[in-house]
Amino acid sequence: MQQPPPGRSNKTLLWVLLGVGGLCAVCGAGTVALFGLGVIAGATDVMGAGTASPSGTPGVAGGFSFTVPASFAVVSEGRWRFEKLDGDARHTAEVIKLAAIPGIDQPQDKLTQLWNQTIVRDWPGAPTRVLPLRRFVNNGARAYFTSASLKAANNKHPSLVSLYLVEADDRLEPFVVLQEYFDDSVGAVMMAKGSFDETQPAVEELMKGVEGSPVGLPLVSDDEIAGAWKYGTGSHAQYVNVITGSTSFSAVSYTVKYDFEANHDFSYDFVGANTQHGNTQFGGEKDTGTWRVQHDLLVLDGAAHDRRYFIVGAGVGPEGKRLLYLLPEPHWSLSPGAIAFHGELYEARED
């Protein structure tokens, strides 16, 4: 049995909607920040979705550069904005550079600390624990980031913001990216759902001007991959015949378990169920082989199938559990729309 198409899983760890009021310290007067899932669409080259091929000497420090593209206009010192008009609608992307943080050790803890210092401090009810994600910047240096969602006081539509920490020699260089959509016309609520993908190319263009150091290191270490993992998802729909009034129901769900051994052996166990018109069929598949981390990819050489996953995150999640966040091939576009449908968030299991 082939795997059923992924449905929308309940990714409450990924999308945190916060309806609060006030002003965000990092965003300036009149703008309320909304921190959301700020994954970035990148080139789907052989190294993965998150970066072009790295330059520089692997493992060697080389400083930090932050070059904002000409399409971003200066708003104030350390702050720039991109704007795109679409009829009555206005799409914007802003970047705000923050002061450097000494030391590159414990980046996840520092990411959480900065989140609390700049967001939770000014936003009652904002989550104090965040989901750690990762990517490479333009030259192959690592960046750690996290996100959540808020609604601006001056905007009825959700906005999308991401907080990044880029490794740079002996420090972490942080910046905030805020994506917003403004439109008061009829039907704007539906259009707003896809607005983040409209500004995502501008954000990725911004990322081409970000370089850190060192380069050439893997996105995650082997010991962050090793362990027992589980991911499950499902979707359902109910249909009503408008003529007869009869109803029918369909559902699909599946669970994937991986065991990644420290010696680089792996085992795979897939179980799925597909219900159509009250008839449920079950199926499954198992596989074994070897695994390795290649730049920003998790590469699996299996006896039955070879698989490659783009690595989005690893570490400890908001609930204190180990997490491994992956995008299966070929869904390596990290636009917000793509990640919502194709991302697989694995939790460590103890069985």
Disulfide bonds with the S-S distance in Angstrom:
none
